[in-house]
Amino acid sequence: MCDYSLQHIASRPAQVGDKLVSSRFDGTISRGFSAAGDPNVAVCLLPGTEIAFEKDVEYENSATYRREHVPMKVARFRQLNTNQPLVHHDALEFPGGETVLLTRLVEGQCATVLQLPAHPKTAEEAAEQTRVPIVA
């Protein structure tokens, strides 16, 4: 499942080559990714999934609500603040180290799934790829 606020939305796991669109989902306050052409199904990424955007990434600053951008097109999915229930965890990390929560992405941005995380070889690697359970 995707971030906690999307627990009542239809979802499916991401696959290599998926075309994604940053979307807001009906009945939620959250944004995330949907498949291009299917805006009612959330596409869920595993930690470590790499994606490429068509353009530099735009997001809303959480303090000012102004649009800002990251001058990069490639990002890796991760989860933040996993020890804090009832907050958004899903985020993108860019090569420069900047992170942006998915729920802050400006709607309508297109991306492609480049690579899923490798199958874990150790228990530690498996733990790193485990999504935070829904706690809402």
KOLPAMAR-199997 format. One record per residue: residue number from 1; residue in one letter; x, y, z of N, C-alpha, C in turn. Coordinates in nm, 2 decimals. Example, Ala and Ser with C-alpha at 12.3 -4.5 7.8 and 13.67 -1.06 7.14 Angstrom:
# KOLPAMAR-199997
1  a  1.32  -0.57  0.78  1.23  -0.45  0.78  1.32  -0.33  0.78
2  s  1.28  -0.22  0.71  1.37  -0.11  0.71  1.29  0.00  0.79
This chain:
# KOLPAMAR-199997
1  m  0.08  -0.12  0.00  0.00  0.00  0.00  0.09  0.12  0.00
2  c  0.03  0.23  -0.04  0.11  0.36  -0.05  0.09  0.43  0.09
3  d  0.13  0.55  0.10  0.13  0.63  0.22  0.00  0.62  0.29
4  y  0.00  0.64  0.42  -0.12  0.61  0.51  -0.25  0.67  0.46
5  s  -0.25  0.79  0.41  -0.37  0.85  0.37  -0.43  0.80  0.24
6  l  -0.36  0.71  0.18  -0.42  0.65  0.05  -0.47  0.51  0.08
7  q  -0.49  0.47  0.20  -0.53  0.33  0.23  -0.67  0.29  0.18
8  h  -0.75  0.39  0.14  -0.88  0.36  0.09  -0.89  0.38  -0.07
9  i  -0.77  0.39  -0.13  -0.76  0.41  -0.27  -0.71  0.28  -0.34
10  a  -0.77  0.25  -0.45  -0.71  0.13  -0.53  -0.57  0.16  -0.56
11  s  -0.48  0.05  -0.55  -0.34  0.07  -0.57  -0.28  -0.05  -0.63
12  r  -0.16  -0.04  -0.69  -0.09  -0.15  -0.74  0.06  -0.12  -0.73
13  p  0.15  -0.22  -0.73  0.29  -0.19  -0.72  0.35  -0.14  -0.85
14  a  0.45  -0.06  -0.84  0.52  -0.01  -0.96  0.59  -0.12  -1.03
15  q  0.61  -0.11  -1.17  0.68  -0.20  -1.25  0.78  -0.12  -1.33
16  v  0.89  -0.18  -1.37  0.99  -0.11  -1.45  0.92  -0.07  -1.58
17  g  0.94  0.06  -1.62  0.88  0.11  -1.75  0.75  0.18  -1.73
18  d  0.69  0.17  -1.61  0.56  0.24  -1.58  0.58  0.39  -1.61
19  k  0.48  0.44  -1.67  0.47  0.59  -1.69  0.38  0.64  -1.58
20  l  0.43  0.73  -1.50  0.36  0.78  -1.38  0.33  0.93  -1.40
21  v  0.23  0.97  -1.32  0.19  1.11  -1.32  0.17  1.15  -1.17
22  s  0.22  1.26  -1.13  0.20  1.31  -0.99  0.05  1.35  -0.99
23  s  -0.02  1.30  -0.89  -0.17  1.32  -0.89  -0.22  1.34  -0.75
24  r  -0.33  1.40  -0.74  -0.41  1.42  -0.62  -0.52  1.31  -0.63
25  f  -0.55  1.24  -0.52  -0.65  1.14  -0.53  -0.78  1.18  -0.46
26  d  -0.89  1.15  -0.52  -1.02  1.19  -0.47  -1.04  1.14  -0.33
27  g  -1.10  1.22  -0.25  -1.13  1.18  -0.11  -1.01  1.18  -0.02
28  t  -0.90  1.24  -0.06  -0.78  1.24  0.03  -0.72  1.38  0.02
29  i  -0.63  1.41  0.11  -0.55  1.53  0.11  -0.41  1.50  0.05
30  s  -0.39  1.38  0.00  -0.26  1.34  -0.04  -0.24  1.34  -0.19
31  r  -0.11  1.35  -0.23  -0.07  1.34  -0.36  0.03  1.22  -0.37
32  g  0.04  1.16  -0.48  0.13  1.05  -0.50  0.14  1.03  -0.65
33  f  0.16  0.90  -0.69  0.17  0.87  -0.83  0.06  0.78  -0.88
34  s  0.00  0.82  -0.99  -0.09  0.73  -1.06  -0.03  0.69  -1.19
35  a  -0.08  0.58  -1.25  -0.04  0.54  -1.39  -0.09  0.64  -1.49
36  a  -0.01  0.67  -1.59  -0.06  0.76  -1.70  -0.18  0.69  -1.76
37  g  -0.29  0.77  -1.77  -0.41  0.72  -1.83  -0.51  0.65  -1.73
38  d  -0.46  0.63  -1.60  -0.55  0.57  -1.50  -0.54  0.64  -1.37
39  p  -0.60  0.76  -1.36  -0.57  0.85  -1.25  -0.64  0.80  -1.11
40  n  -0.72  0.70  -1.12  -0.79  0.65  -1.00  -0.71  0.54  -0.92
41  v  -0.60  0.50  -0.98  -0.52  0.39  -0.91  -0.38  0.44  -0.87
42  a  -0.35  0.44  -0.75  -0.22  0.48  -0.70  -0.12  0.38  -0.73
43  v  0.00  0.42  -0.78  0.11  0.33  -0.81  0.21  0.34  -0.70
44  c  0.23  0.24  -0.62  0.31  0.24  -0.50  0.46  0.19  -0.54
45  l  0.55  0.27  -0.48  0.69  0.24  -0.51  0.75  0.18  -0.38
46  l  0.85  0.09  -0.40  0.93  0.03  -0.29  1.04  0.13  -0.27
47  p  1.09  0.13  -0.14  1.21  0.21  -0.11  1.33  0.16  -0.20
48  g  1.39  0.25  -0.26  1.50  0.22  -0.35  1.47  0.23  -0.50
49  t  1.34  0.24  -0.53  1.29  0.25  -0.67  1.35  0.38  -0.73
50  e  1.40  0.37  -0.85  1.45  0.49  -0.92  1.36  0.53  -1.03
51  i  1.33  0.66  -1.04  1.24  0.72  -1.14  1.31  0.84  -1.21
52  a  1.27  0.86  -1.33  1.32  0.98  -1.41  1.20  1.06  -1.45
53  f  1.21  1.19  -1.42  1.10  1.29  -1.46  1.13  1.34  -1.60
54  e  1.03  1.39  -1.67  1.05  1.45  -1.80  1.11  1.59  -1.79
55  k  1.09  1.66  -1.68  1.14  1.79  -1.66  1.19  1.80  -1.51
56  d  1.26  1.91  -1.48  1.29  1.94  -1.34  1.17  1.93  -1.25
57  v  1.19  1.88  -1.13  1.07  1.85  -1.04  1.03  1.98  -0.97
58  e  0.89  2.00  -0.97  0.83  2.11  -0.90  0.76  2.06  -0.78
59  y  0.76  2.13  -0.67  0.69  2.10  -0.55  0.65  2.22  -0.48
60  e  0.55  2.21  -0.39  0.51  2.32  -0.30  0.59  2.32  -0.18
61  n  0.65  2.43  -0.14  0.72  2.44  -0.02  0.62  2.43  0.10
62  s  0.65  2.35  0.19  0.56  2.32  0.30  0.54  2.45  0.40
63  a  0.64  2.53  0.40  0.63  2.65  0.48  0.56  2.77  0.41
64  t  0.59  2.79  0.29  0.54  2.91  0.22  0.43  2.88  0.12
65  y  0.41  2.75  0.08  0.32  2.70  -0.02  0.35  2.76  -0.16
66  r  0.47  2.81  -0.17  0.51  2.86  -0.31  0.57  2.75  -0.38
67  r  0.56  2.75  -0.51  0.62  2.65  -0.60  0.77  2.67  -0.61
68  e  0.84  2.56  -0.59  0.98  2.56  -0.60  1.02  2.44  -0.69
69  h  1.15  2.43  -0.73  1.19  2.32  -0.81  1.32  2.27  -0.77
70  v  1.34  2.14  -0.80  1.47  2.08  -0.79  1.53  2.06  -0.93
71  p  1.64  2.12  -0.95  1.70  2.12  -1.09  1.75  1.98  -1.13
72  m  1.68  1.88  -1.11  1.72  1.74  -1.14  1.60  1.66  -1.19
73  k  1.63  1.56  -1.26  1.52  1.48  -1.32  1.51  1.34  -1.27
74  v  1.62  1.29  -1.20  1.63  1.16  -1.15  1.62  1.16  -1.00
75  a  1.54  1.06  -0.94  1.53  1.05  -0.80  1.51  0.91  -0.76
76  r  1.53  0.89  -0.63  1.51  0.75  -0.57  1.41  0.77  -0.46
77  f  1.31  0.67  -0.46  1.20  0.67  -0.36  1.26  0.62  -0.23
78  r  1.21  0.69  -0.12  1.25  0.64  0.01  1.13  0.68  0.11
79  q  1.14  0.64  0.23  1.04  0.68  0.33  1.12  0.76  0.44
80  l  1.05  0.86  0.49  1.11  0.95  0.59  1.03  0.94  0.72
81  n  1.09  0.97  0.83  1.02  0.97  0.96  0.93  0.85  0.99
82  t  0.99  0.74  0.96  0.92  0.61  0.98  0.88  0.58  1.12
83  n  0.93  0.65  1.22  0.90  0.62  1.36  0.78  0.71  1.40
84  q  0.73  0.80  1.31  0.62  0.89  1.34  0.50  0.85  1.27
85  p  0.40  0.80  1.35  0.27  0.76  1.29  0.19  0.88  1.24
86  l  0.10  0.86  1.15  0.01  0.96  1.10  0.07  1.08  1.04
87  v  0.19  1.06  0.98  0.25  1.17  0.90  0.28  1.11  0.76
88  h  0.30  1.19  0.66  0.34  1.14  0.53  0.49  1.09  0.54
89  h  0.51  0.97  0.48  0.64  0.91  0.48  0.71  0.91  0.34
90  d  0.62  0.89  0.24  0.67  0.87  0.10  0.74  1.00  0.05
91  a  0.87  0.98  0.00  0.95  1.09  -0.04  1.04  1.05  -0.16
92  l  1.09  1.15  -0.23  1.19  1.13  -0.33  1.32  1.19  -0.28
93  e  1.43  1.12  -0.30  1.56  1.18  -0.27  1.64  1.20  -0.40
94  f  1.69  1.32  -0.41  1.76  1.35  -0.54  1.91  1.34  -0.52
95  p  1.99  1.33  -0.63  2.13  1.30  -0.62  2.21  1.40  -0.53
96  g  2.16  1.52  -0.52  2.22  1.62  -0.44  2.19  1.61  -0.29
97  g  2.10  1.51  -0.25  2.07  1.49  -0.11  1.94  1.55  -0.07
98  e  1.88  1.64  -0.15  1.75  1.70  -0.12  1.64  1.60  -0.12
99  t  1.55  1.61  -0.03  1.43  1.52  -0.03  1.30  1.60  -0.04
100  v  1.20  1.55  -0.10  1.07  1.61  -0.12  0.97  1.50  -0.10
101  l  0.87  1.53  -0.01  0.76  1.44  0.01  0.67  1.43  -0.11
102  l  0.63  1.31  -0.14  0.54  1.30  -0.26  0.42  1.39  -0.25
103  t  0.36  1.40  -0.13  0.24  1.48  -0.12  0.26  1.63  -0.15
104  r  0.39  1.67  -0.16  0.42  1.81  -0.19  0.45  1.83  -0.34
105  l  0.45  1.72  -0.42  0.47  1.74  -0.57  0.36  1.81  -0.63
106  v  0.40  1.90  -0.73  0.30  1.97  -0.81  0.23  1.86  -0.90
107  e  0.10  1.87  -0.91  0.03  1.77  -0.99  0.06  1.78  -1.14
108  g  0.05  1.66  -1.21  0.07  1.66  -1.35  0.21  1.64  -1.40
109  q  0.30  1.61  -1.32  0.44  1.59  -1.36  0.45  1.44  -1.40
110  c  0.52  1.42  -1.51  0.54  1.28  -1.57  0.67  1.22  -1.54
111  a  0.67  1.10  -1.50  0.80  1.03  -1.47  0.79  0.88  -1.52
112  t  0.90  0.82  -1.53  0.91  0.68  -1.57  0.99  0.60  -1.47
113  v  0.94  0.48  -1.43  1.01  0.39  -1.34  1.13  0.33  -1.42
114  l  1.25  0.37  -1.37  1.37  0.32  -1.43  1.42  0.18  -1.38
115  q  1.41  0.17  -1.25  1.46  0.05  -1.18  1.40  0.03  -1.05
116  l  1.37  -0.10  -1.02  1.32  -0.14  -0.89  1.44  -0.18  -0.80
117  p  1.42  -0.18  -0.67  1.54  -0.22  -0.59  1.57  -0.37  -0.61
118  a  1.70  -0.40  -0.60  1.74  -0.53  -0.62  1.68  -0.62  -0.51
119  h  1.67  -0.75  -0.53  1.62  -0.84  -0.43  1.72  -0.84  -0.32
120  p  1.67  -0.83  -0.19  1.75  -0.82  -0.08  1.83  -0.96  -0.06
121  k  1.96  -0.94  -0.02  2.04  -1.06  0.01  2.06  -1.09  0.16
122  t  2.03  -0.99  0.24  2.04  -1.00  0.38  1.91  -0.95  0.45
123  a  1.90  -0.98  0.58  1.78  -0.94  0.65  1.78  -0.78  0.66
124  e  1.90  -0.72  0.67  1.92  -0.58  0.68  1.87  -0.51  0.55
125  e  1.91  -0.57  0.44  1.86  -0.52  0.31  1.71  -0.53  0.30
126  a  1.65  -0.64  0.34  1.51  -0.66  0.34  1.44  -0.56  0.42
127  a  1.49  -0.53  0.54  1.43  -0.43  0.63  1.43  -0.29  0.56
128  e  1.54  -0.26  0.49  1.55  -0.13  0.42  1.44  -0.11  0.31
129  q  1.40  -0.22  0.25  1.30  -0.22  0.14  1.16  -0.24  0.19
130  t  1.14  -0.25  0.32  1.00  -0.27  0.37  0.94  -0.14  0.39
131  r  0.81  -0.13  0.34  0.74  -0.01  0.35  0.69  0.00  0.50
132  v  0.67  0.12  0.54  0.61  0.15  0.67  0.47  0.10  0.67
133  p  0.42  0.02  0.77  0.29  -0.03  0.77  0.19  0.09  0.79
134  i  0.07  0.07  0.74  -0.03  0.18  0.76  -0.07  0.18  0.90
135  v  -0.07  0.30  0.96  -0.09  0.31  1.10  -0.22  0.40  1.13
136  a  -0.28  0.44  1.03  -0.40  0.53  1.06  -0.52  0.45  1.10
